[in-house]
C-alpha cells in the first residue's frame, strides 16, 4: 500500500486547546502547568495521550504504569509531549458478571477520552483480554494516529517439574480434582506455581492472541506480541513505540490507513497459524465494524480454512509464550505465511513499512516451537464457521483444540437452560448423560448472560470423567477462554435469548456436528422447529436500567462482533467545543 505522509510542520489538533494567547488557551495551559510542565512543551509539538489500562484489579496490566514511563522517554526523545491518561480497564479475572459485558463500555469511554481532550496521537497500553480490543475499537472510531504496546505474557509456570500454562492447567487440574486424580491440597499447591511474574496469560489464550492480532493488523511494532513482561526488551519496545508515535502524528498515519481489509485478512490467517483464541473472531469483527471494513464470519472461514497451525503452544500444543518469543515470535509466523503466498505482503504497518519488509529477514530459532508446515499441529487450522438449522447465523469451533474423533459426531442432547441450571445438575450422579451425548447450554450469549461469559467449555460430569473421558461435544451461545480446549461449539447465533433455534432444543433431541462439511444440525422437522419457535418465551434475566439495560437492549449478535448497534461504523474525531 502506498501512503503519502502529511506535510510537516502544520497546526495540530492540540493547538485548539493550547495555542495562542487567548483567555481559553491560557486557561488550558495554566492548569497543565501546575504539574511543572515548561512553557515550551505547548509550542505546537505533538501531544501524545498514553492511554493506560493499568489497574491492580487487572493483574495482567498491573505493571503498565512502569512501562508507560518508558513510552514517555521515547516520546520526549522524538520531540513530543507525553500525557498519561488512565482509562477504563476491563479485568478478565475480576469483573462480574463478565469482562466481555464491559468491552463496549470501555470502548465508548476511551473513545470519548480521546475525542474530548487535546491529543494528537495515542499510545494504547493494553494486555488483558478485553483491553486490547476495546482500545482498538476506540482508536478506530476516533481515527487519530494510534499505536499499540502490550504488557507482554508472564513467565512459564512450573508445578512438580511440569510446565504449567495459565488457564489451560486451571481447567485440567480442576477436572482432575473432580475425577479423583488430584487432591484439593495439590490443587492449592499448583495455584502458587501458575503466575510467577507480571504479565498476561502465558498460553496462546485471548490476551496473547489479541497481542498477536494487533501486530498482524500492523497496529503494533514488529515483534511486540511475544516479549515476556519482565524481559528488558519489553521496556525497549515501549520506548521505541513512544518514539514512533510522534512521527506517526507528523505523517498523519491513522488507524484507517493501517486496518484495511487486507490487514484483517492477514490477521485471520495469522490467527489460524498460531492456534489463536476463538475470541479473536468476535473482537476483530467489532474492530472492523468501527473502522468501516466489511468483515464477516464467511471471511474467517474463507481465509483461515486451510492454514496449518504451526505454533506449538498450549492449549493446542505443549509450549508457552516464553518459548515462542525465544524461537522468534510472531514475525517468524508472518514470514512463513508470506513465503506460502498467504500474506498480503504490501499491507502497511504503523512502522511506515510494509508487513513483508518487517519480517523478510527473521529466522526461526526452534522448529519444535514454530513447526514446519509438514509437522503442523493440524493441517487445516483456523476457526471453523458452522451453519445449519441450529445456527442460521453461524457458530464457531477451534479445531486445533478439539478431539479429531468428535469433529463428526451425532449425539443425544443434554440441555442446560442457563449457567445456574448447569451448575445445579452437572455433579448429580443421576443426570442421564454419557460421553456420547451433546451438552447444550442456553442463554449465555451477548444478551442472555448478559455479556456472553466464558462458560462454553462446560466441565464434564464426574461420572464421565471417572471413565477417563476428557472431552465431549459441547454447544452454546457463550464464549470460551482462549486458554481452554475441547470440542466446543461457541457463539451460536442467533443466541437463545434472542429466540434463536438454540432456545428450543429439548433433552433427547439428536444433534449432528459435521465439521468437515461445516454443518450443525438439530434433527427435528421444519414443522416442529416452527412450532417450538412460535411457542418460545424468553426466560433470561432482563434489566430495566443502567448499563446492563443499555447493553442488553442494543447489543448485536456474536456473528457481527457483539458491538452496540448505535456505535458500529462511527468514525471521525472532531475537536470538542470549548465551553470556557
RARA-V303821 format. One record per residue. RES is the residue in three letters. PHI is phi in whole degrees, 0 to 359 (none if undefined). D_LAST is the distance of its C-alpha to the last C-alpha in Angstrom with 2 decimals. Layout:
{{RES PHI D_LAST} {RES PHI D_LAST}}
//
This chain:
{{UNK none 42.88} {UNK 268 41.76} {UNK 239 38.20} {UNK 255 36.87} {UNK 299 34.19} {UNK 290 31.16} {UNK 294 31.25} {UNK 221 29.97} {UNK 279 28.11} {UNK 206 25.23} {UNK 284 21.44} {UNK 265 20.27} {UNK 304 17.50} {UNK 298 15.98} {UNK 288 15.47} {UNK 295 12.62} {UNK 264 10.78} {UNK 257 13.19} {UNK 272 14.86} {UNK 93 15.02} {UNK 239 14.26} {UNK 291 11.03} {UNK 302 8.67} {UNK 294 6.33} {UNK 296 9.79} {UNK 294 11.02} {UNK 302 8.46} {UNK 295 9.60} {UNK 293 13.11} {UNK 300 13.52} {UNK 294 13.22} {UNK 296 15.52} {UNK 289 17.92} {UNK 291 18.82} {UNK 265 21.08} {UNK 90 22.95} {UNK 283 21.88} {UNK 296 23.17} {UNK 299 21.05} {UNK 288 23.13} {UNK 292 22.10} {UNK 260 18.90} {UNK 274 21.14} {UNK 111 20.96} {UNK 291 23.43} {UNK 299 23.17} {UNK 265 20.93} {UNK 250 23.13} {UNK 278 22.24} {UNK 268 25.36} {UNK 276 25.23} {UNK 250 27.70} {UNK 268 29.64} {UNK 302 31.28} {UNK 194 32.49} {UNK 288 35.60} {UNK 267 36.18} {UNK 242 36.29} {UNK 306 39.35} {UNK 300 39.44} {UNK 249 36.03} {UNK 291 36.43} {UNK 258 37.01} {UNK 288 33.98} {UNK 296 31.98} {UNK 295 34.78} {UNK 296 34.91} {UNK 298 31.21} {UNK 296 32.00} {UNK 291 34.41} {UNK 299 31.85} {UNK 300 29.61} {UNK 306 32.65} {UNK 297 33.14} {UNK 295 29.57} {UNK 299 29.70} {UNK 300 33.17} {UNK 271 32.07} {UNK 90 29.24} {UNK 256 26.29} {UNK 240 23.55} {UNK 276 24.17} {UNK 227 21.83} {UNK 275 23.68} {UNK 235 22.07} {UNK 290 24.20} {UNK 231 24.54} {UNK 308 26.71} {UNK 240 30.34} {UNK 273 32.98} {UNK 280 36.13} {UNK 294 39.39} {UNK 272 41.49} {UNK 239 39.49} {UNK 288 37.44} {UNK 241 39.16} {UNK 284 40.20} {UNK 193 39.61} {UNK 299 36.99} {UNK 298 37.35} {UNK 298 35.77} {UNK 254 32.50} {UNK 301 32.60} {UNK 291 30.65} {UNK 296 28.14} {UNK 298 27.69} {UNK 298 27.31} {UNK 297 24.57} {UNK 296 22.70} {UNK 290 23.10} {UNK 304 22.18} {UNK 287 18.76} {UNK 297 18.40} {UNK 287 19.15} {UNK 296 17.28} {UNK 266 13.86} {UNK 233 13.99} {UNK 283 14.72} {UNK 242 18.47} {UNK 257 20.97} {UNK 202 23.93} {UNK 224 25.13} {UNK 254 28.15} {UNK 266 29.27} {UNK 263 31.09} {UNK 223 33.40} {UNK 182 36.91} {UNK 299 37.69} {UNK 319 38.74} {UNK 275 35.63} {UNK 292 33.06} {UNK 293 34.35} {UNK 295 34.23} {UNK 295 30.94} {UNK 285 29.12} {UNK 295 31.11} {UNK 298 30.12} {UNK 295 26.40} {UNK 295 26.92} {UNK 295 28.94} {UNK 289 26.30} {UNK 272 23.47} {UNK 58 26.00} {UNK 272 24.41} {UNK 311 27.17} {UNK 215 28.41} {UNK 215 31.49} {UNK 263 33.24} {UNK 228 34.84} {UNK 266 36.79} {UNK 281 38.01} {UNK 88 41.64} {UNK 281 44.56} {UNK 286 46.28} {UNK 292 49.77} {UNK 304 52.88} {UNK 269 54.06} {UNK 220 57.74} {UNK 226 59.93} {UNK 50 63.62} {UNK 70 63.51} {UNK 256 61.94} {UNK 294 58.76} {UNK 247 56.18} {UNK 265 53.32} {UNK 298 50.29} {UNK 84 50.33} {UNK 304 53.50} {UNK 283 55.71} {UNK 300 53.92} {UNK 294 55.20} {UNK 298 58.55} {UNK 292 59.15} {UNK 299 58.05} {UNK 294 60.59} {UNK 296 63.19} {UNK 296 62.75} {UNK 295 63.27} {UNK 277 66.31} {UNK 79 67.79} {UNK 266 67.67} {UNK 214 65.21} {UNK 274 64.89} {UNK 297 61.76} {UNK 293 62.29} {UNK 293 62.42} {UNK 299 59.23} {UNK 295 57.47} {UNK 295 58.94} {UNK 295 57.64} {UNK 306 54.12} {UNK 291 53.95} {UNK 258 54.80} {UNK 280 52.33} {UNK 239 49.06} {UNK 266 50.00} {UNK 201 46.78} {UNK 301 43.06} {UNK 126 42.25} {UNK 270 42.48} {UNK 308 45.73} {UNK 269 48.49} {UNK 270 50.07} {UNK 276 49.06} {UNK 278 47.00} {UNK 292 43.69} {UNK 297 41.67} {UNK 293 44.04} {UNK 298 44.30} {UNK 289 40.57} {UNK 298 40.38} {UNK 293 43.22} {UNK 294 41.51} {UNK 300 38.39} {UNK 291 40.79} {UNK 292 42.94} {UNK 288 39.97} {UNK 90 39.19} {UNK 266 35.85} {UNK 226 37.14} {UNK 296 39.22} {UNK 299 42.95} {UNK 94 44.60} {UNK 297 41.53} {UNK 298 42.79} {UNK 257 45.84} {UNK 298 45.28} {UNK 303 45.82} {UNK 302 42.89} {UNK 265 44.77} {UNK 284 46.18} {UNK 300 44.88} {UNK 291 44.47} {UNK 294 41.65} {UNK 292 39.67} {UNK 299 40.72} {UNK 301 39.48} {UNK 297 36.04} {UNK 292 35.88} {UNK 296 37.09} {UNK 296 34.50} {UNK 299 31.77} {UNK 296 33.32} {UNK 292 33.68} {UNK 296 30.12} {UNK 297 28.96} {UNK 292 31.55} {UNK 299 30.69} {UNK 295 27.13} {UNK 300 28.69} {UNK 278 31.15} {UNK 59 28.66} {UNK 273 31.22} {UNK 250 29.77} {UNK 306 31.17} {UNK 292 32.30} {UNK 283 34.40} {UNK 263 36.11} {UNK 274 36.43} {UNK 267 38.77} {UNK 300 41.69} {UNK 299 43.94} {UNK 297 41.85} {UNK 293 42.09} {UNK 294 45.83} {UNK 300 46.17} {UNK 294 44.45} {UNK 298 46.75} {UNK 293 49.82} {UNK 296 48.65} {UNK 300 48.16} {UNK 295 51.75} {UNK 293 53.09} {UNK 270 51.49} {UNK 69 52.39} {UNK 288 48.73} {UNK 294 47.35} {UNK 298 47.39} {UNK 296 43.76} {UNK 301 42.95} {UNK 300 43.84} {UNK 292 41.21} {UNK 285 38.46} {UNK 291 39.19} {UNK 300 39.42} {UNK 291 35.91} {UNK 296 34.50} {UNK 300 36.38} {UNK 299 34.98} {UNK 289 31.39} {UNK 271 32.21} {UNK 87 34.21} {UNK 264 37.69} {UNK 279 40.51} {UNK 241 42.10} {UNK 227 44.58} {UNK 301 47.15} {UNK 297 49.78} {UNK 296 48.19} {UNK 297 48.62} {UNK 287 52.27} {UNK 295 52.92} {UNK 278 51.42} {UNK 260 52.47} {UNK 300 55.87} {UNK 249 58.23} {UNK 269 56.34} {UNK 291 58.35} {UNK 274 56.64} {UNK 251 57.40} {UNK 262 55.26} {UNK 270 57.48} {UNK 240 54.89} {UNK 297 54.76} {UNK 274 54.62} {UNK 280 56.62} {UNK 239 58.45} {UNK 238 59.25} {UNK 260 56.87} {UNK 231 53.29} {UNK 299 50.22} {UNK 301 51.46} {UNK 294 54.57} {UNK 300 52.57} {UNK 297 50.54} {UNK 297 53.72} {UNK 285 55.33} {UNK 130 52.64} {UNK 70 50.01} {UNK 297 48.35} {UNK 305 48.92} {UNK 294 52.66} {UNK 296 52.23} {UNK 295 50.14} {UNK 299 52.79} {UNK 301 55.49} {UNK 297 53.75} {UNK 296 53.50} {UNK 295 57.18} {UNK 272 58.12} {UNK 74 56.31} {UNK 248 53.79} {UNK 228 50.62} {UNK 282 48.44} {UNK 296 48.89} {UNK 269 46.46} {UNK 299 43.43} {UNK 284 40.47} {UNK 237 38.99} {UNK 295 35.91} {UNK 287 38.24} {UNK 92 38.56} {UNK 264 42.25} {UNK 282 44.12} {UNK 301 45.16} {UNK 293 48.78} {UNK 302 48.22} {UNK 287 46.65} {UNK 244 49.61} {UNK 298 52.71} {UNK 253 54.07} {UNK 284 53.47} {UNK 233 56.50} {UNK 270 57.48} {UNK 262 58.74} {UNK 203 60.05} {UNK 279 61.58} {UNK 267 62.07} {UNK 264 58.31} {UNK 252 57.35} {UNK 280 60.47} {UNK 297 62.34} {UNK 301 61.98} {UNK 284 65.62} {UNK 243 65.01} {UNK 301 61.77} {UNK 300 61.11} {UNK 212 61.18} {UNK 285 61.86} {UNK 239 59.66} {UNK 272 56.50} {UNK 77 53.05} {UNK 252 51.79} {UNK 279 54.22} {UNK 255 52.86} {UNK 258 55.21} {UNK 222 55.56} {UNK 154 57.99} {UNK 290 58.29} {UNK 270 56.72} {UNK 216 53.66} {UNK 302 53.16} {UNK 263 49.71} {UNK 112 50.83} {UNK 212 51.21} {UNK 234 51.26} {UNK 211 53.68} {UNK 256 53.86} {UNK 294 57.48} {UNK 292 57.41} {UNK 256 56.88} {UNK 260 59.37} {UNK 272 63.13} {UNK 307 64.94} {UNK 291 67.61} {UNK 263 65.05} {UNK 288 63.33} {UNK 231 65.90} {UNK 210 66.50} {UNK 233 67.39} {UNK 208 67.17} {UNK 279 66.97} {UNK 285 63.52} {UNK 244 62.71} {UNK 256 59.60} {UNK 240 56.85} {UNK 291 54.57} {UNK 197 51.63} {UNK 292 51.12} {UNK 292 52.31} {UNK 296 55.46} {UNK 300 56.04} {UNK 297 55.72} {UNK 287 58.09} {UNK 254 60.76} {UNK 296 60.76} {UNK 265 62.82} {UNK 282 65.27} {UNK 296 68.69} {UNK 272 69.66} {UNK 300 66.93} {UNK 280 68.82} {UNK 207 67.58} {UNK 218 69.05} {UNK 292 67.97} {UNK 276 68.73} {UNK 285 66.17} {UNK 245 62.65} {UNK 279 59.98} {UNK 235 57.35} {UNK 242 54.05} {UNK 251 51.94} {UNK 57 48.50} {UNK 233 46.76} {UNK 271 44.64} {UNK 305 40.89} {UNK 269 41.05} {UNK 281 44.05} {UNK 294 43.47} {UNK 276 40.46} {UNK 111 39.09} {UNK 70 42.38} {UNK 287 43.62} {UNK 274 45.99} {UNK 240 49.10} {UNK 292 51.00} {UNK 274 53.36} {UNK 306 55.13} {UNK 297 57.55} {UNK 283 61.16} {UNK 294 63.39} {UNK 306 65.44} {UNK 291 68.74} {UNK 280 67.86} {UNK 300 66.57} {UNK 294 69.86} {UNK 280 71.68} {UNK 90 69.88} {UNK 280 67.69} {UNK 242 64.21} {UNK 211 62.75} {UNK 218 62.75} {UNK 289 60.98} {UNK 231 57.78} {UNK 229 55.58} {UNK 201 52.22} {UNK 261 48.83} {UNK 272 47.30} {UNK 255 46.37} {UNK 225 48.31} {UNK 304 47.25} {UNK 296 47.64} {UNK 274 49.92} {UNK 270 52.29} {UNK 214 55.39} {UNK 125 57.85} {UNK 274 58.73} {UNK 240 55.60} {UNK 268 54.30} {UNK 233 50.56} {UNK 59 47.68} {UNK 303 50.20} {UNK 232 48.46} {UNK 295 47.97} {UNK 290 47.61} {UNK 298 49.67} {UNK 293 46.81} {UNK 263 46.19} {UNK 83 49.88} {UNK 290 51.02} {UNK 304 54.74} {UNK 304 54.27} {UNK 295 53.75} {UNK 249 57.31} {UNK 287 59.30} {UNK 250 62.08} {UNK 307 64.11} {UNK 94 67.11} {UNK 299 65.64} {UNK 268 66.56} {UNK 236 63.77} {UNK 247 64.35} {UNK 253 62.24} {UNK 228 63.22} {UNK 296 60.95} {UNK 306 63.05} {UNK 257 62.66} {UNK 58 59.07} {UNK 236 60.15} {UNK 226 59.25} {UNK 232 61.48} {UNK 265 62.10} {UNK 275 65.78} {UNK 227 65.81} {UNK 288 66.59} {UNK 297 64.00} {UNK 295 65.16} {UNK 295 64.68} {UNK 301 61.21} {UNK 297 60.21} {UNK 294 61.75} {UNK 295 59.97} {UNK 295 56.57} {UNK 293 57.16} {UNK 270 57.95} {UNK 293 55.04} {UNK 227 52.49} {UNK 296 49.48} {UNK 230 50.07} {UNK 282 46.99} {UNK 293 44.51} {UNK 240 41.75} {UNK 257 38.39} {UNK 247 36.60} {UNK 201 33.10} {UNK 74 30.70} {UNK 296 30.43} {UNK 302 34.24} {UNK 295 34.24} {UNK 302 31.61} {UNK 297 33.62} {UNK 295 36.95} {UNK 283 35.92} {UNK 243 34.35} {UNK 290 36.06} {UNK 272 38.32} {UNK 287 41.79} {UNK 298 42.70} {UNK 292 44.31} {UNK 242 40.95} {UNK 109 39.03} {UNK 55 37.97} {UNK 277 34.34} {UNK 281 32.44} {UNK 297 33.33} {UNK 272 29.84} {UNK 253 28.79} {UNK 297 31.76} {UNK 84 31.18} {UNK 278 27.37} {UNK 219 26.20} {UNK 107 23.46} {UNK 229 20.20} {UNK 293 17.56} {UNK 293 14.32} {UNK 295 11.71} {UNK 292 9.18} {UNK 282 5.68} {UNK 267 3.81} {UNK 261 0.00}}
//
